[in-house]
Amino acid sequence: MELFAGIPVAEFEQALDWYTRLFGKPPDMRPHDREAVWKLAEHAWVYVVEDPERAGRALVTLMVEDLDERVAAMADRGIAAGPIEAINEQTRSTVILDPEGNRLQVGQAG
């Protein structure tokens, strides 16, 4: 099974730059002029697509091994995260909003 999570945006070129900085690399695929795809794990992909009618409504959660390291690396690339909060005794997370209001939660379990 493969997972493809889509994030709709109205301003594709702005989003392409922002997500390239967020993920720390250029897209792995460009299926067409208004879509970019990043492979984040063996069977997990995120794509950003121009879709003005749906822009700003995505909810995506990414789980990472080292949240502090990931947040620091994103900050170095100009991506600001919210405060890191404890969800429970074993899980912490932060929220990042892209320029269009799409919500990305980045968490660490265990």
GICOR-V596028 format. One record per pair of residues at least 12 apart in sequence whose ideal C-beta (glycine too) atoms are under 10 Angstrom apart, sorted by the first residue. I is the first residue (numbers start at 0). GAP is how many residues later the second one is. D is the distance in Angstrom with one decimal. If there is no record, write none. Layout:
# GICOR-V596028
i->[I I]
gap->[GAP GAP]
d->[D D]
This chain:
# GICOR-V596028
i->[0 1 1 1 1 1 2 2 2 2 2 2 3 3 3 3 3 3 4 4 4 4 4 4 4 4 4 4 4 5 5 5 5 5 5 5 5 5 5 5 6 6 6 6 6 6 6 6 6 6 6 6 6 6 6 6 6 6 6 7 7 7 7 7 7 7 7 7 7 7 7 7 7 8 8 8 8 8 8 8 8 8 8 8 8 8 8 8 8 9 9 9 9 9 9 9 9 9 10 10 10 10 10 11 11 11 11 11 11 11 11 11 11 12 12 12 13 13 13 14 14 14 14 14 14 14 14 14 14 15 15 15 15 15 15 16 16 17 17 17 17 17 17 17 17 17 18 18 18 18 18 18 18 18 18 19 19 19 19 20 20 20 20 20 21 21 21 21 21 21 21 21 21 21 21 21 21 21 22 22 22 22 22 22 22 22 22 23 23 23 23 23 23 23 24 24 24 25 26 26 26 26 27 27 27 27 28 28 30 30 31 31 32 33 33 33 33 34 34 34 34 34 35 35 35 36 39 39 40 40 43 43 45 45 45 45 47 47 51 53 54 54 54 54 55 55 55 55 55 55 55 56 56 56 56 57 57 57 57 57 57 58 58 58 58 59 59 59 59 59 59 59 60 60 60 60 60 60 60 61 61 61 61 61 61 62 62 62 62 62 62 62 62 63 63 63 63 63 64 64 64 65 66 66 66 66 66 66 66 66 66 66 67 67 67 67 68 69 69 69 69 70 70 70 70 70 70 73 73 73 78 78 78 79 79 79 80 80 80 80 80 80 80 80 81 81 81 81 81 81 82 83 83 83 84 86 86 86 86 87 89 89 89 90 90 90 90 91 91 91 91 92 92 92 92 92 93 93 93 94]
gap->[42 37 40 41 42 43 37 38 40 41 42 43 33 39 40 41 42 43 35 39 40 41 42 53 54 55 56 57 99 29 31 39 40 41 42 43 45 48 52 54 12 29 39 40 41 42 44 47 48 49 50 51 52 53 91 93 95 96 97 39 40 41 42 43 44 45 46 47 48 49 50 92 94 25 27 39 40 41 42 43 45 46 47 49 89 90 91 92 93 40 41 42 43 44 45 46 89 90 39 41 44 88 89 21 22 23 24 36 37 38 39 40 43 20 21 37 84 85 86 19 21 33 34 35 40 83 84 85 87 14 18 19 20 32 34 61 82 30 59 60 61 78 80 81 82 84 17 19 27 28 29 60 79 83 85 16 18 28 57 53 55 56 57 58 16 24 26 40 51 52 55 56 57 59 74 76 82 84 13 15 16 17 23 39 51 54 56 14 46 49 50 52 53 55 13 14 15 12 12 19 20 21 12 17 18 19 16 18 16 18 17 18 17 14 15 16 17 12 13 14 15 16 12 13 14 12 22 24 21 22 18 19 12 14 16 58 50 54 48 48 43 45 46 47 41 42 43 44 45 46 47 43 44 45 46 40 42 43 44 45 46 43 44 45 46 36 38 42 43 44 45 46 32 34 42 43 44 45 46 31 34 42 43 44 45 28 30 42 43 44 45 46 47 29 42 43 44 45 43 44 45 42 14 17 24 25 26 27 39 40 41 42 16 24 26 40 39 24 36 37 38 12 13 23 25 35 37 20 22 32 17 19 25 14 16 17 12 13 14 15 16 23 24 25 12 13 14 15 23 24 12 22 23 24 22 18 20 21 22 21 18 19 20 16 17 18 19 14 15 16 17 12 13 14 15 16 12 13 14 12]
d->[6.5 9.9 9.1 5.0 7.7 6.9 9.2 8.6 6.2 4.8 6.7 8.9 7.8 9.8 8.4 4.9 7.8 6.1 9.0 7.7 7.2 5.0 7.3 7.9 9.4 5.4 9.2 9.1 10.0 9.1 9.6 9.5 7.8 5.3 7.8 6.0 8.2 8.8 7.1 9.0 7.7 9.8 6.6 7.0 4.9 7.3 9.1 9.4 8.9 9.5 9.3 4.3 9.5 6.5 7.4 8.8 5.3 9.8 8.2 9.8 8.1 6.0 7.7 3.7 7.9 7.8 3.8 4.9 7.6 6.9 6.3 8.3 7.7 9.1 9.9 5.8 7.2 6.1 7.1 8.1 8.9 5.1 7.9 8.7 7.5 8.3 5.3 9.9 7.3 7.2 7.9 4.1 8.7 9.1 4.0 7.6 9.6 6.1 8.1 8.7 8.1 7.2 6.9 8.1 5.1 8.2 8.1 7.4 7.8 4.1 9.3 9.6 9.8 10.0 9.4 9.2 9.2 5.9 8.3 9.9 8.0 5.1 9.0 8.0 8.8 6.7 7.1 7.0 8.6 9.1 9.4 9.6 5.4 6.8 9.7 9.7 9.5 8.8 9.7 8.8 7.5 10.0 5.8 5.9 9.0 9.8 6.9 7.0 7.8 9.5 5.3 9.4 7.4 9.7 9.5 8.0 8.5 9.6 8.7 7.7 9.4 4.2 5.7 5.6 8.9 9.5 9.9 9.6 10.0 6.3 7.4 9.4 5.2 10.0 7.3 7.7 7.6 9.5 10.0 5.0 9.5 7.2 7.8 9.5 9.1 9.2 9.5 9.7 9.3 6.4 7.8 9.1 6.3 9.3 7.2 9.4 10.0 8.5 9.0 9.5 8.4 8.1 9.3 7.8 10.0 9.9 8.3 8.2 8.0 8.9 9.0 9.5 8.5 9.1 6.4 3.7 8.5 6.0 7.0 4.5 7.3 9.5 5.1 8.0 9.8 9.1 7.0 9.6 9.4 9.4 8.8 9.8 9.5 6.7 8.1 9.1 8.8 8.9 9.5 9.9 9.6 5.0 7.9 7.7 9.2 8.3 9.2 4.4 3.7 5.8 9.0 9.1 7.8 7.2 8.8 8.3 8.8 8.9 4.1 6.9 7.9 7.9 5.3 8.3 7.7 9.6 9.8 7.4 7.4 5.0 7.3 9.3 7.9 9.8 9.2 7.6 4.5 7.7 6.4 9.5 9.3 6.6 7.3 5.1 7.4 9.1 8.9 9.3 7.9 5.4 6.9 6.3 9.9 9.8 6.1 7.3 5.7 9.5 6.9 9.4 9.1 6.8 9.2 6.3 9.6 5.6 7.3 7.0 6.5 6.8 3.7 9.6 7.4 8.8 9.8 8.2 9.5 8.9 6.2 9.9 8.1 9.9 6.7 6.1 8.9 7.2 9.8 9.4 7.4 8.2 6.5 9.1 9.6 9.9 7.4 8.9 9.7 4.4 7.2 5.0 9.5 9.1 9.9 6.9 5.2 4.5 7.0 8.1 9.4 9.7 8.7 9.1 9.4 8.8 9.7 9.6 7.0 9.7 8.7 9.3 9.1 6.0 5.4 6.0 7.0 4.8 7.7 9.5 6.6 5.4 8.5 5.4 6.3 3.6 7.3 9.3 5.5 7.8 9.5 9.7]
